[in-house]
Amino acid sequence: MFAISYKFMLTAPSPETEKQFVECWSSVTTFFQENAGALGSRLHKGEDGAFYAYAEWPDKSTFESSQQVVPTEDFVKTRLIWAEICEPSEILWAGEVTADFLNA
């Protein structure tokens, strides 16, 4: 299993933009699950106000090939909203899962 972790900062944090971001993140996650083989992801809000997420994929090649999936019209609309309310994401780390006790 391959995992990747991200950090997201909102451009103008507020309860409304936080709600919008969570909705966008949820929609993007669902898109990749339904169309690209993603296993899912989790989103956390840090004490610093940033959002942190990690996503799991069956393997690195599935993750890499997800970039070739043709986006739907709804996906494009979601990403445009995302771009308005969120700074570019930062990849914190990526790699193979070596031990997993999360759902043990």
Buried (B, 14 or more C-beta within 10 A) or exposed (E): EBBBBBBBBBEEBEEEBBEBBEEBBEBBBBBBBEBBBBBEBEBEEEEEEBBBBBBBBEEBEBBEEBEEBEEEEEBEEBBEBBEEBBEEEEEEEBEEEEEEEEEE
